[in-house]
Amino acid sequence: MKNLVTGASGFIGTPLCCMLREVGHHVIACSRTQVKQQEIFYVPVAELQPFADWGEALAGIDYIIVTGK
């Protein structure tokens, strides 16, 4: 499965990304702070806003997991 995790550098997002990778999922980490975990692709965002272009980040995504505020 290919998962996009928002808030990936946060308290919940960081261990969630690790756990997903450990069980064999492909993880796209999306956050304002860079995620530096092996085999996790990082997509920087300034803010989660409705007019942002999410086309590239969402290509082929099976699940979106929203963490944080």
OpenMM code with the backbone's topology and positions (N, CA, C; nanometers):
from openmm import Vec3, app, unit

residues = "MET LYS ASN LEU VAL THR GLY ALA SER GLY PHE ILE GLY THR PRO LEU CYS CYS MET LEU ARG GLU VAL GLY HIS HIS VAL ILE ALA CYS SER ARG THR GLN VAL LYS GLN GLN GLU ILE PHE TYR VAL PRO VAL ALA GLU LEU GLN PRO PHE ALA ASP TRP GLY GLU ALA LEU ALA GLY ILE ASP TYR ILE ILE VAL THR GLY LYS".split()
positions = [
    Vec3(0.0824, -0.1180, 0.0000),
    Vec3(0.0000, 0.0000, 0.0000),
    Vec3(0.0875, 0.1252, 0.0000),
    Vec3(0.0387, 0.2291, -0.0647),
    Vec3(0.1089, 0.3570, -0.0692),
    Vec3(0.0298, 0.4564, 0.0151),
    Vec3(0.0942, 0.5076, 0.1215),
    Vec3(0.0272, 0.5938, 0.2184),
    Vec3(0.0893, 0.7327, 0.2219),
    Vec3(0.0057, 0.8364, 0.2250),
    Vec3(0.0504, 0.9729, 0.2474),
    Vec3(0.0182, 1.0071, 0.3917),
    Vec3(0.1201, 1.0442, 0.4682),
    Vec3(0.1010, 1.0785, 0.6092),
    Vec3(0.1272, 1.2275, 0.6266),
    Vec3(0.0229, 1.3032, 0.6650),
    Vec3(0.0431, 1.4447, 0.6948),
    Vec3(0.0862, 1.4570, 0.8405),
    Vec3(0.1601, 1.5629, 0.8717),
    Vec3(0.2111, 1.5775, 1.0076),
    Vec3(0.3140, 1.4708, 1.0391),
    Vec3(0.3861, 1.4264, 0.9368),
    Vec3(0.4764, 1.3124, 0.9489),
    Vec3(0.5950, 1.3350, 1.0421),
    Vec3(0.6273, 1.4597, 1.0721),
    Vec3(0.7408, 1.4865, 1.1614),
    Vec3(0.6973, 1.5061, 1.3058),
    Vec3(0.5695, 1.4908, 1.3326),
    Vec3(0.5162, 1.5165, 1.4656),
    Vec3(0.5205, 1.3966, 1.5601),
    Vec3(0.4619, 1.4169, 1.6769),
    Vec3(0.4604, 1.3187, 1.7849),
    Vec3(0.3972, 1.1862, 1.7419),
    Vec3(0.2892, 1.1934, 1.6666),
    Vec3(0.2207, 1.0726, 1.6191),
    Vec3(0.2742, 1.0308, 1.4826),
    Vec3(0.2986, 1.1269, 1.3954),
    Vec3(0.3414, 1.0980, 1.2593),
    Vec3(0.4740, 1.0256, 1.2485),
    Vec3(0.5722, 1.0627, 1.3303),
    Vec3(0.7048, 1.0014, 1.3218),
    Vec3(0.7009, 0.8511, 1.3484),
    Vec3(0.6463, 0.8057, 1.4620),
    Vec3(0.6428, 0.6603, 1.4832),
    Vec3(0.5469, 0.5890, 1.3865),
    Vec3(0.4420, 0.6578, 1.3428),
    Vec3(0.3490, 0.5977, 1.2474),
    Vec3(0.4193, 0.5674, 1.1153),
    Vec3(0.4988, 0.6623, 1.0656),
    Vec3(0.5741, 0.6398, 0.9418),
    Vec3(0.6684, 0.5201, 0.9564),
    Vec3(0.7368, 0.5116, 1.0684),
    Vec3(0.8278, 0.3994, 1.0937),
    Vec3(0.7532, 0.2667, 1.0948),
    Vec3(0.6405, 0.2632, 1.1633),
    Vec3(0.5623, 0.1410, 1.1734),
    Vec3(0.5097, 0.0980, 1.0368),
    Vec3(0.4625, 0.1919, 0.9580),
    Vec3(0.4126, 0.1587, 0.8255),
    Vec3(0.5231, 0.1007, 0.7376),
    Vec3(0.6428, 0.1596, 0.7438),
    Vec3(0.7567, 0.1079, 0.6664),
    Vec3(0.7945, -0.0321, 0.7128),
    Vec3(0.7943, -0.0534, 0.8426),
    Vec3(0.8340, -0.1834, 0.8978),
    Vec3(0.7422, -0.2963, 0.8527),
    Vec3(0.6152, -0.2646, 0.8282),
    Vec3(0.5219, -0.3686, 0.7837),
    Vec3(0.5089, -0.3721, 0.6314),
    Vec3(0.5962, -0.2983, 0.5616),
    Vec3(0.6046, -0.3093, 0.4173),
    Vec3(0.5287, -0.2087, 0.3332),
    Vec3(0.4773, -0.1038, 0.3939),
    Vec3(0.4052, -0.0019, 0.3178),
    Vec3(0.5020, 0.1010, 0.2601),
    Vec3(0.4652, 0.1596, 0.1479),
    Vec3(0.5387, 0.2711, 0.0886),
    Vec3(0.4845, 0.3973, 0.1548),
    Vec3(0.5723, 0.4831, 0.2068),
    Vec3(0.5285, 0.5999, 0.2838),
    Vec3(0.5742, 0.7287, 0.2162),
    Vec3(0.4792, 0.8198, 0.1971),
    Vec3(0.5077, 0.9563, 0.1540),
    Vec3(0.4828, 1.0425, 0.2766),
    Vec3(0.5882, 1.1049, 0.3275),
    Vec3(0.5785, 1.1877, 0.4487),
    Vec3(0.5574, 1.3329, 0.4085),
    Vec3(0.4545, 1.3935, 0.4609),
    Vec3(0.4198, 1.5307, 0.4279),
    Vec3(0.4199, 1.6127, 0.5570),
    Vec3(0.5071, 1.7143, 0.5630),
    Vec3(0.5130, 1.7978, 0.6832),
    Vec3(0.5906, 1.9252, 0.6543),
    Vec3(0.5837, 2.0198, 0.7484),
    Vec3(0.6601, 2.1439, 0.7345),
    Vec3(0.8058, 2.1224, 0.7692),
    Vec3(0.8348, 2.0272, 0.8567),
    Vec3(0.9717, 1.9944, 0.8970),
    Vec3(1.0149, 1.8679, 0.8243),
    Vec3(1.1348, 1.8672, 0.7703),
    Vec3(1.1805, 1.7534, 0.6915),
    Vec3(1.1869, 1.6251, 0.7741),
    Vec3(1.1379, 1.5189, 0.7146),
    Vec3(1.1423, 1.3860, 0.7742),
    Vec3(1.2670, 1.3173, 0.7206),
    Vec3(1.3514, 1.2699, 0.8106),
    Vec3(1.4768, 1.2057, 0.7706),
    Vec3(1.4766, 1.0609, 0.8179),
    Vec3(1.3935, 0.9816, 0.7543),
    Vec3(1.3860, 0.8395, 0.7848),
    Vec3(1.4174, 0.7624, 0.6575),
    Vec3(1.4886, 0.6530, 0.6713),
    Vec3(1.5246, 0.5722, 0.5550),
    Vec3(1.4004, 0.5200, 0.4836),
    Vec3(1.4087, 0.5211, 0.3514),
    Vec3(1.3046, 0.4661, 0.2647),
    Vec3(1.1698, 0.5352, 0.2776),
    Vec3(1.1695, 0.6593, 0.3258),
    Vec3(1.0462, 0.7373, 0.3333),
    Vec3(1.0660, 0.8620, 0.2485),
    Vec3(0.9785, 0.8809, 0.1505),
    Vec3(0.9858, 0.9957, 0.0615),
    Vec3(0.9224, 1.1153, 0.1302),
    Vec3(0.9906, 1.2278, 0.1303),
    Vec3(0.9443, 1.3478, 0.1998),
    Vec3(0.8894, 1.4501, 0.1006),
    Vec3(0.7710, 1.5045, 0.1292),
    Vec3(0.7101, 1.6115, 0.0508),
    Vec3(0.6923, 1.7308, 0.1446),
    Vec3(0.7673, 1.8412, 0.1217),
    Vec3(0.7531, 1.9583, 0.2087),
    Vec3(0.6246, 2.0347, 0.1789),
    Vec3(0.5634, 2.0890, 0.2822),
    Vec3(0.4473, 2.1765, 0.2668),
    Vec3(0.4614, 2.2942, 0.3617),
    Vec3(0.4183, 2.4101, 0.3161),
    Vec3(0.4194, 2.5275, 0.4032),
    Vec3(0.2977, 2.5214, 0.4966),
    Vec3(0.1838, 2.5019, 0.4410),
    Vec3(0.0582, 2.4912, 0.5156),
    Vec3(-0.0359, 2.3991, 0.4390),
    Vec3(-0.1225, 2.3315, 0.5079),
    Vec3(-0.2242, 2.2489, 0.4426),
    Vec3(-0.3409, 2.3395, 0.4075),
    Vec3(-0.3465, 2.3825, 0.2830),
    Vec3(-0.4494, 2.4760, 0.2382),
    Vec3(-0.5249, 2.4171, 0.1204),
    Vec3(-0.6522, 2.4526, 0.1069),
    Vec3(-0.7344, 2.3925, 0.0021),
    Vec3(-0.6881, 2.4262, -0.1395),
    Vec3(-0.6206, 2.5376, -0.1618),
    Vec3(-0.5796, 2.5760, -0.2962),
    Vec3(-0.4398, 2.5255, -0.3334),
    Vec3(-0.3750, 2.4514, -0.2463),
    Vec3(-0.2425, 2.3956, -0.2743),
    Vec3(-0.2539, 2.2859, -0.3803),
    Vec3(-0.1512, 2.2712, -0.4636),
    Vec3(-0.1496, 2.1684, -0.5669),
    Vec3(-0.0935, 2.0389, -0.5077),
    Vec3(-0.1802, 1.9416, -0.4882),
    Vec3(-0.1423, 1.8139, -0.4284),
    Vec3(-0.1298, 1.7036, -0.5329),
    Vec3(-0.1404, 1.7378, -0.6614),
    Vec3(-0.1408, 1.6386, -0.7685),
    Vec3(-0.0254, 1.5411, -0.7632),
    Vec3(0.0981, 1.5900, -0.7561),
    Vec3(0.2151, 1.5018, -0.7567),
    Vec3(0.2224, 1.4172, -0.6303),
    Vec3(0.1956, 1.4774, -0.5150),
    Vec3(0.2039, 1.4049, -0.3880),
    Vec3(0.0974, 1.2957, -0.3776),
    Vec3(-0.0180, 1.3161, -0.4410),
    Vec3(-0.1285, 1.2203, -0.4286),
    Vec3(-0.1309, 1.1138, -0.5378),
    Vec3(-0.0412, 1.1227, -0.6337),
    Vec3(-0.0405, 1.0257, -0.7439),
    Vec3(-0.0181, 0.8835, -0.6911),
    Vec3(-0.1136, 0.7974, -0.7157),
    Vec3(-0.1013, 0.6567, -0.6772),
    Vec3(-0.1225, 0.6267, -0.5301),
    Vec3(-0.1675, 0.7235, -0.4517),
    Vec3(-0.1865, 0.7050, -0.3074),
    Vec3(-0.3110, 0.6191, -0.2822),
    Vec3(-0.2953, 0.5198, -0.1947),
    Vec3(-0.4077, 0.4355, -0.1542),
    Vec3(-0.4795, 0.4923, -0.0320),
    Vec3(-0.4019, 0.5465, 0.0614),
    Vec3(-0.4583, 0.6003, 0.1859),
    Vec3(-0.3919, 0.7317, 0.2218),
    Vec3(-0.4720, 0.8211, 0.2807),
    Vec3(-0.4206, 0.9459, 0.3378),
    Vec3(-0.4458, 0.9389, 0.4873),
    Vec3(-0.3402, 0.9545, 0.5643),
    Vec3(-0.3508, 0.9502, 0.7110),
    Vec3(-0.3156, 1.0893, 0.7622),
    Vec3(-0.4119, 1.1537, 0.8266),
    Vec3(-0.3927, 1.2903, 0.8748),
    Vec3(-0.3618, 1.2859, 1.0246),
    Vec3(-0.2438, 1.3367, 1.0611),
    Vec3(-0.2071, 1.3467, 1.2020),
    Vec3(-0.1859, 1.4931, 1.2354),
    Vec3(-0.1856, 1.5260, 1.3579),
    Vec3(-0.1634, 1.6650, 1.3993),
    Vec3(-0.2936, 1.7407, 1.4125),
    Vec3(-0.2831, 1.8711, 1.4038),
    Vec3(-0.3986, 1.9596, 1.4250),
    Vec3(-0.4972, 1.9531, 1.3125),
] * unit.nanometer
topology = app.Topology()
chain = topology.addChain("A")
for resn in residues:
    res = topology.addResidue(resn, chain)
    for name in ("N", "CA", "C"):
        topology.addAtom(name, app.Element.getBySymbol(name[0]), res)
